[in-house]
């Protein structure tokens, strides 16, 4: 667990000399490999899916900026072990895709460059980004990445079953709960009238989903999930309210308890439940089902942010960013990074076709985004989204520990208070080792 700190020290000690890298802009990313379909494509408007869109964008940038001598490396998700090894070898890429929750692990060890100079050279003001996107890349008051999107949990809804349950308004929109009591009442009504669960929950092997629920509704109650960056507080009145509510949902059969992610996706697409709380990235796949005659979601799909069950209308979110690992760069190399930022920011709206929310205000408020199916219904997430405090390290690992214990509480494997206490203990012991 101290490996990153030791490696960071090694990088800082060995990076004083000249870089062994050659000239040219070296881009490293995840999002999959699809050169067989998009290896030479440059028409971004015709690309589909995360891999297709990002591959086509980079191809188009290469064609428009031949002087940048662009090379690209596609890593297996998420690619951070490889990145850390490259840093230790003094051969980091110039631009790298990174989850916003991982930025503190690298920025906190002085392994990333603040990007304000690159943004300035690209003509992009920090204020151009949405609050959620900008928060996601900020560490100690500085921006450490070009925000690329905001993503988080949504409620994906089967409108046909909601109609059967009497939970659709005169405007044809689903009626969602506005309190814990309404969630239970509507869930019971849904179960009675359809014979199916109201919530399809992926609680097996998907700790991120359970953690998103706990984080979101603790934030909604104003709870300081991290009173200090290296200490989490879950066994609180706010945490117990959330865990107890969703434990009751499962205990009453309002929500499922034995599905992993593939099973939950299949169940939702096959019309086996009313709501599937999962990420923004599933919109595209469910839209395809919505357009397919004969499928349960045909003309019967809606999507919404997590409903406001407690005091504040906020949601836990994360995002992707393009970061710049620290190393010596020539003036031409720095200009190539700025050119890449300008190019990609101008096409942020195309990236939003993946289901993720744009990072730029102009994109999320523009007609191209708002004309996409269902996007008006979720655009508010860019304003109400909240990340964890920027001082929290190893957020992905922490999310896994929190999610495991929250899932144990929801499914009844542990009493609620024991699960939350165990989550606190495991996270705080882990963070004590990391710091």
N, C-alpha and C positions, 0 to 999 in steps of 0.2 A: 504493500500500500504506500510505501515511501518511494516507490520506484520513480514516479514522475518528478518528485523533488530532486532526487539524486541525479536523474538524467538532465533536469533543467540546469543544475549546477555545472554538469559536464559541458552542456551546450554553451553556457555563458563563458566558461573558462577557455573553450577551444574556438570560439567564434571571433577572437580578436584578430586573427590572421585573415588573409584574403580568401574569398570564396573559391571553391573549386568548380563552381558552376560556370557553364558557358553562357553565351549571349542568347537572348530570346526570352519570350514570356512563357513560363512553364506553369500550366494550370493543372491542378489536381482536384478531382471531384468524386463524389459518389453519385447516386441516382441511377445506377445501372449502366450496362453496356449494350448498345444497339446499333453498332456500325453496319450490320447487315442490312438494316432498314434505312438508316439515316447517315451513313458514313460520309456521303458527299452532299447531303441536302443542305440548302441555305435558305429555303423559304420557311421562315418561322411560322407563318400563319397556317401552313398546312401540316405542321408537326403535331403529334398527339402524345400525351403522357409525359411524365417527368423526364424519362430518358430521352425521348424523341425531341422534346422542346429544348432541353438544355444542350443536347448534342448539336442540334441545328443552329442554336444561337452561337455556340462557339465556332462552328463552321463559318457562319456568316461574319463573325468578327474577324476570323483569320482572313477571309476573302477581302474584307474592307480595309484591313490593316496589315498588308503583307510585310511591312517593315518591322512589325513586332515579332516575326518569326515564331509563331505560336506552336507550342507542343502541348500535348494533353496526356494525362495519366488518369485512368479510371480505376478507382480502388474498390475493393469489396467493402460493403457497408459495415461499420461507419468509417473505417480507415485511419483511426487515430493512432493505433500502434505503429503503423507504417510511417505516419507523419512524425511521430516522436523519434523514431529511428533515423529518419532523414535529417531532423534537426540535430541529433547527436553527431551525425556524420558531416555536418556543415553543408548539407545539400538540400535545404528546404525548397519546396516549390515557391513560386511567386504569389500565387493566389490559390486558396484552398476553400472548399465548402466545409462549413462547420455548423453544428447545431448551436443555437444561442446559449443553451445550458452548459455547453462545454467551454465556451469562451473564457470564463473565469479560471479554468484549470491552466490555460496557456497564458492569458494576459496577466494573471496573478504571479506567474513565474518570469515575466518580462520576455516572453517568447514571441509576442505579436507586436506589430507596429500599430500605434493609433492611426486611424485612417482619415482624420480631418484634413491633412495636407493633400491626400489623394482626391478626396471629395471636392476640395477647393479647386484643385487643378482640373477636375472634371466639370466644374460649374454646378455642383450639387450642394445646396445648403442643408445642414443637419435638420432644420425645421421642415424640410420637404418630406420627411418620413412620418408615418403614423406614430402615435405615442407608444403603442405596443411594440412596433418594430424597433424603434429607437431604444426603448428600454432594454430590449433583448440583447443589444450589442454593447451596452454601456458598462464600463468597469471603472470605478473610482473617478467618475465624471468625464471620462474620455470614451470615444467610440472606437471599438476595435474590430469593426467589420462593416462592409456594405450590407445593410439589411436587405434580405431577399424576399422574405415572406413572413407571415404570421400563421401558425397553425395550432389547432387545439381540438378539443372535443366539441361535437355537435350532437343534437338529437335528430337522427334520421328516422322519418316517420312514414308508416304505411297508412295512407289516407283512406283506403278502402275499409280497413279494419276500424279506423277511427269513426268513419261514417256509421258502420254497423254498431259501434258502441255508443253512438249519439254524442260524440265528442268533436263535432265539426260545427263551426258557426255558420251564420247566414251568408257570410262572405266566402265560404268554402275553405277557410283556413282551420287548421287544427286548434282545438281549445286545450291549452297547456296549463298545468297547475301553477298557482302563485303562492303556494305555501306547502309545508310538509303535509298538513292535513288534507289539502286538496290533492296532492300526489297520491296519497293512500286511497282517498275516496274515488278518484278517477280510475286508479288502478283496479280497484274492486269492481267498479262498474264495467270497465273494459273486460275483465275476466268473466263476469257474469254473462255479458251479452255476446261475447265472441268465443268463449271457452279457451282462450289463448292468453299467454302472459302479456302484460302491458310492456314490460321491459325485457329485451333480450340483452343479457349481460355476458361479456366474455371475462370470466373470473378465473379461468384455469390457464396458467401460463401467460397471463397478460397483466402484469402488475401495473403497467402504465395506465390502463383504463381505470382501475380502482383508485390509483393515486390522483388522477385528474379529478375524479369526483370529490375526494376528500379535500384536496387543495382548493378547488373551486368554491365549495360551500363553507369552508373555514374562512377563506378570504371574504366571502359575502357577508360573514358575520363580523368582519373587522378583526379577526384573530391574527396575532403575530405568529405565523407558523414558525418562523425563525427569529426568536427574540434576540439572538446573536448569530452571526454567520456560521459559527461552528456548533450551534445547539438548536435542536428542533424541539417543539412543544406540541405534542399530539394529544396527550391525555389531559385535555382541557374541557370545560363545559361545551365549547364550540365543536371540538372534535368528537366528543361523545354524542352530541346531538346528530351529527351527520352519520356516524357509523351506526347508531341505533336506528335511525330512520331507514337506512338501506338494509340493515339486518331484518327489520320488520317487513320491508318490501319482499325480501326473499323468503322469509318464514311463512308469509301468507300466500306464496305462489304467485304474487304479482310480478315477480321477476325471476328469471332463470338463474341457476346456480352451478351448472355442471358443464358449461360450454367453454372451449377455447376459441381463439379468434376465427379460424376457418369455419368452425361449426356455427358460430354466431353469425358470420357473414352469410353463410348458406341459409341459415334459418330465416334471417331477415328477407333475403331475396326470394325465398320460397313462401313468404306470407305466414310465417309461424309466430309472429308477434308484432306488437304495435310500434315500439320504438327501439332502435339500436343506438345507444350512446357510443359513438366512436369518432374518429378524426375527420378533419376537413378533406383529407386525401382520398376518402371513399366516395366523394360526390360524383366523380366521373363514372365509376363503375355502376353506381346506383342510377345515374341518369340513363345509362345504356339500358338498364332494366326497365326504366320508365318509358323508354321509346319502343320497347319490344312487345308487339301484340301477343297476347296469350300468357304473359308473365304476370305474377301477382302484383308487381309494382307498376304495371302498365297504366299510365295516366293516374297514378295513385301514389306519388312520392312527394314528400315535402321535407324540408330541413329547417332547423332553427337552432339558435344558440341554446346552451343549457338554460332551462327556465329559471327565473328568479324565485327561489324558494325562501330566501332569508332577506335580510335588510338591504344589502347593496346589490346592484346588478353588475357584477364583475365575474370574470372567468379566468381561470389559469390557462396561460398559453405559452407556447415556445415559438421557435422559428428557425429558419436557415439563414446563413450569412456567408459572404465571401470575405475571408480574412487574409491578412498579409503577414506571413511569418517573418520574423526579424532576421535580417542579414544585410550586408553591404550591397548597394545597388547603384548602377550608373544612372546618370540623368535620363538616358534613353529608356532604361528599364523601368524607372519610376514613372516616366511618361506613359509607357505601355500599360502599366497598372491603372493609371488614371483614365486612359482611353478605354480600357476594358470596363471599368466602373461606369463610365458615361454610357457606353454601348448597352450594357446589361440593364442599367436603370431605365433607359429609354424603352426597353422591352419588358418591363416588369409586369405590364398588363397581360402579355402573352403567357407568362409563367402562371398567372392566376387561373388559366384554364385547367391547371392540374387539380384545382379545388382549394389550394392554399390562398390566403388573402394577400393582396399586394402590400408591399412595404411602403410604397410611395402614396402620399395623399392624392396626388393628381390621378394616379391609376385607380385607386379605390373609389374616388368620387366621379370618375369619368364614365361616359356612356358605354364604352366598350365593355368595361367590367360589369356595370349594372345591367346591361342587356343580356348577360349570360344567365342561363337558367338558375334560379334560386339565389343568386348572389345578393340581391337587395335584402333578402331575409337574413343574411349573415354578415353583411358589411359592418354592422355595429360592433362585431368582435374586435375590430381593429382599434376601437375606442375604449371598450370595456375590458380588454385583455390585460392581464397582469402576469408578469414573470416573477420568479422567486427573487429575493434580494441579490444584488450582483456580487455580494461577498461569499455566497454559498458555493463551495467547491464540490466537485464530483456529483453534480446534480442528477445525472443519469443513474448512477449507482444508488444514490439516495432514493430516487423515485422507485427503483426496484424494491428496496427494503420496505418503504412505506406502502407500496402497492401490495406486496405479499401479505403484510399484516392487515391491511384494510380488507383485502379479499377474505382472509381468515375470519374477520369479524362479520362480514356480510353473509358468508356462507354458514356461519355458526360453528366453524372449526374451533374457534376460541371465543370466550366471552368478550364483549366489546372492550371493556376497560383493560383486560389483559392484553388484547391485541394491540391497543394503542400504546400501552406501557412498553410492550415488547418492541414496537416500532421505534419509540423514543430511544430506548436503550440501545438497540442495534445501530441506529443512525448516529447517535452521539458517540458511541464507542468507535464507530468507523471514522467519523470526522475528527475525533481526537487523534487518531493515527495519521490522518492526512495532513493536518495543520503543521 
